[in-house]
């Protein structure tokens, strides 16, 4: 297994870690209530997903 022979400098470490950025989660609008929601999940405000209503998704969002 490869082991570094010398200590990596702060500038090299920080420039390597500069690419560890988190990406923003893309949201979509609910076709029924027009609220923002995550894609491929039930809407937290109305509980609709692909033309169906899921009451459990609606209740889970408002409990926390």
PAKENU-373084 format. One record per atom (N, C-alpha, C, O): x, z, y; atom name. Coordinates in pm, whole numbers. Example, Ala and Ser with C-alpha at 12.3 -4.5 7.8 and 13.67 -1.06 7.14 Angstrom:
<recs>
<rec <1319 780 -569> N> <rec <1230 780 -450> CA> <rec <1320 780 -330> C> <rec <1424 846 -332> O> <rec <1285 708 -225> N> <rec <1367 714 -106> CA> <rec <1290 787 3> C> <rec <1341 804 114> O> 
</recs>
This chain:
<recs>
<rec <84 0 -118> N> <rec <0 0 0> CA> <rec <88 0 124> C> <rec <189 70 129> O> <rec <51 -77 222> N> <rec <132 -88 344> CA> <rec <114 35 432> C> <rec <3 81 456> O> <rec <227 87 479> N> <rec <228 202 568> CA> <rec <307 165 692> C> <rec <414 106 681> O> <rec <255 197 813> N> <rec <329 162 935> CA> <rec <464 233 941> C> <rec <476 351 910> O> <rec <565 159 981> N> <rec <699 216 989> CA> <rec <720 287 1122> C> <rec <796 384 1129> O> <rec <652 241 1227> N> <rec <667 301 1360> CA> <rec <531 339 1416> C> <rec <427 287 1376> O> <rec <536 433 1511> N> <rec <413 476 1579> CA> <rec <361 363 1667> C> <rec <437 300 1740> O> <rec <231 338 1660> N> <rec <172 233 1744> CA> <rec <151 289 1884> C> <rec <101 400 1899> O> <rec <189 213 1986> N> <rec <178 260 2124> CA> <rec <32 274 2166> C> <rec <-57 218 2102> O> <rec <9 348 2273> N> <rec <-128 368 2322> CA> <rec <-190 237 2368> C> <rec <-308 213 2344> O> <rec <-111 153 2433> N> <rec <-167 27 2484> CA> <rec <-206 -65 2368> C> <rec <-310 -132 2375> O> <rec <-126 -69 2263> N> <rec <-161 -151 2147> CA> <rec <-284 -95 2076> C> <rec <-371 -171 2033> O> <rec <-290 37 2064> N> <rec <-405 100 1999> CA> <rec <-532 73 2077> C> <rec <-635 38 2020> O> <rec <-525 90 2210> N> <rec <-644 72 2293> CA> <rec <-686 -74 2302> C> <rec <-805 -103 2309> O> <rec <-591 -165 2301> N> <rec <-630 -307 2304> CA> <rec <-691 -349 2171> C> <rec <-778 -437 2168> O> <rec <-648 -289 2062> N> <rec <-709 -317 1933> CA> <rec <-851 -262 1927> C> <rec <-942 -327 1877> O> <rec <-869 -142 1980> N> <rec <-1000 -78 1977> CA> <rec <-1096 -134 2082> C> <rec <-1214 -99 2081> O> <rec <-1049 -217 2171> N> <rec <-1135 -273 2275> CA> <rec <-1243 -363 2217> C> <rec <-1343 -390 2284> O> <rec <-1226 -409 2094> N> <rec <-1325 -498 2032> CA> <rec <-1428 -422 1949> C> <rec <-1508 -485 1880> O> <rec <-1429 -290 1954> N> <rec <-1523 -210 1877> CA> <rec <-1655 -190 1949> C> <rec <-1721 -88 1926> O> <rec <-1695 -281 2034> N> <rec <-1814 -263 2116> CA> <rec <-1941 -266 2031> C> <rec <-1951 -342 1935> O> <rec <-2035 -185 2069> N> <rec <-2166 -186 2004> CA> <rec <-2251 -294 2070> C> <rec <-2244 -313 2192> O> <rec <-2330 -364 1992> N> <rec <-2417 -468 2047> CA> <rec <-2557 -411 2068> C> <rec <-2603 -328 1991> O> <rec <-2622 -457 2171> N> <rec <-2757 -412 2201> CA> <rec <-2854 -470 2097> C> <rec <-2839 -584 2054> O> <rec <-2950 -390 2058> N> <rec <-3048 -433 1959> CA> <rec <-3149 -525 2028> C> <rec <-3205 -491 2132> O> <rec <-3171 -641 1969> N> <rec <-3267 -734 2025> CA> <rec <-3409 -689 1995> C> <rec <-3440 -651 1882> O> <rec <-3495 -693 2096> N> <rec <-3634 -654 2076> CA> <rec <-3724 -775 2094> C> <rec <-3688 -872 2161> O> <rec <-3841 -768 2035> N> <rec <-3942 -871 2051> CA> <rec <-4069 -807 2105> C> <rec <-4079 -684 2110> O> <rec <-4165 -888 2144> N> <rec <-4291 -835 2193> CA> <rec <-4395 -843 2081> C> <rec <-4398 -938 2004> O> <rec <-4478 -743 2076> N> <rec <-4585 -739 1976> CA> <rec <-4690 -843 2014> C> <rec <-4731 -848 2130> O> <rec <-4734 -927 1921> N> <rec <-4833 -1029 1956> CA> <rec <-4971 -972 1988> C> <rec <-5053 -1039 2051> O> <rec <-4998 -848 1944> N> <rec <-5131 -790 1970> CA> <rec <-5135 -708 2098> C> <rec <-5223 -728 2182> O> <rec <-5040 -614 2114> N> <rec <-5047 -526 2232> CA> <rec <-4940 -557 2336> C> <rec <-4938 -495 2442> O> <rec <-4852 -652 2309> N> <rec <-4746 -697 2399> CA> <rec <-4643 -588 2432> C> <rec <-4576 -596 2535> O> <rec <-4631 -486 2348> N> <rec <-4530 -382 2367> CA> <rec <-4398 -426 2304> C> <rec <-4397 -510 2215> O> <rec <-4288 -370 2350> N> <rec <-4157 -400 2293> CA> <rec <-4145 -334 2156> C> <rec <-4185 -219 2138> O> <rec <-4090 -408 2058> N> <rec <-4071 -354 1924> CA> <rec <-3949 -417 1861> C> <rec <-3901 -521 1907> O> <rec <-3897 -354 1756> N> <rec <-3786 -410 1681> CA> <rec <-3837 -525 1596> C> <rec <-3950 -520 1547> O> <rec <-3756 -629 1576> N> <rec <-3802 -740 1492> CA> <rec <-3814 -698 1346> C> <rec <-3738 -613 1298> O> <rec <-3909 -756 1276> N> <rec <-3934 -733 1133> CA> <rec <-3975 -589 1103> C> <rec <-3951 -541 992> O> <rec <-4037 -520 1198> N> <rec <-4090 -387 1176> CA> <rec <-4230 -378 1236> C> <rec <-4267 -461 1319> O> <rec <-4306 -279 1195> N> <rec <-4438 -258 1251> CA> <rec <-4426 -208 1394> C> <rec <-4330 -137 1427> O> <rec <-4521 -244 1477> N> <rec <-4520 -205 1618> CA> <rec <-4543 -54 1628> C> <rec <-4638 -3 1568> O> <rec <-4458 20 1702> N> <rec <-4477 165 1711> CA> <rec <-4599 205 1793> C> <rec <-4650 316 1776> O> <rec <-4647 119 1881> N> <rec <-4762 159 1965> CA> <rec <-4896 127 1900> C> <rec <-4989 206 1910> O> <rec <-4908 11 1833> N> <rec <-5038 -22 1772> CA> <rec <-5032 -28 1620> C> <rec <-5138 -30 1556> O> <rec <-4915 -32 1559> N> <rec <-4902 -31 1413> CA> <rec <-4926 -165 1347> C> <rec <-4947 -169 1225> O> <rec <-4924 -275 1421> N> <rec <-4950 -407 1365> CA> <rec <-4820 -474 1319> C> <rec <-4716 -461 1384> O> <rec <-4829 -545 1207> N> <rec <-4716 -624 1158> CA> <rec <-4771 -738 1073> C> <rec <-4838 -714 973> O> <rec <-4742 -860 1112> N> <rec <-4784 -982 1042> CA> <rec <-4935 -984 1017> C> <rec <-4980 -1015 906> O> <rec <-5011 -951 1120> N> <rec <-5155 -958 1110> CA> <rec <-5222 -841 1040> C> <rec <-5344 -839 1025> O> <rec <-5145 -743 996> N> <rec <-5200 -626 928> CA> <rec <-5180 -503 1016> C> <rec <-5098 -504 1108> O> <rec <-5255 -398 988> N> <rec <-5243 -273 1062> CA> <rec <-5186 -166 970> C> <rec <-5238 -142 861> O> <rec <-5079 -101 1015> N> <rec <-5016 6 940> CA> <rec <-5026 134 1022> C> <rec <-4953 151 1119> O> <rec <-5115 221 984> N> <rec <-5135 346 1056> CA> <rec <-5018 441 1043> C> <rec <-4993 521 1134> O> <rec <-4943 435 931> N> <rec <-4829 525 911> CA> <rec <-4720 496 1012> C> <rec <-4654 590 1059> O> <rec <-4698 371 1046> N> <rec <-4595 337 1145> CA> <rec <-4635 387 1282> C> <rec <-4550 429 1361> O> <rec <-4762 382 1310> N> <rec <-4812 428 1440> CA> <rec <-4795 579 1453> C> <rec <-4752 628 1558> O> <rec <-4829 654 1348> N> <rec <-4818 799 1353> CA> <rec <-4671 844 1354> C> <rec <-4639 942 1422> O> <rec <-4583 777 1282> N> <rec <-4444 819 1272> CA> <rec <-4373 810 1407> C> <rec <-4285 892 1435> O> <rec <-4408 714 1490> N> <rec <-4342 697 1619> CA> <rec <-4382 809 1716> C> <rec <-4298 855 1793> O> <rec <-4506 852 1714> N> <rec <-4553 947 1814> CA> <rec <-4528 1093 1776> C> <rec <-4550 1182 1858> O> <rec <-4482 1119 1653> N> <rec <-4453 1256 1615> CA> <rec <-4323 1306 1676> C> <rec <-4313 1423 1712> O> <rec <-4222 1217 1689> N> <rec <-4090 1260 1734> CA> <rec <-4073 1266 1875> C> <rec <-3965 1301 1923> O> 
</recs>
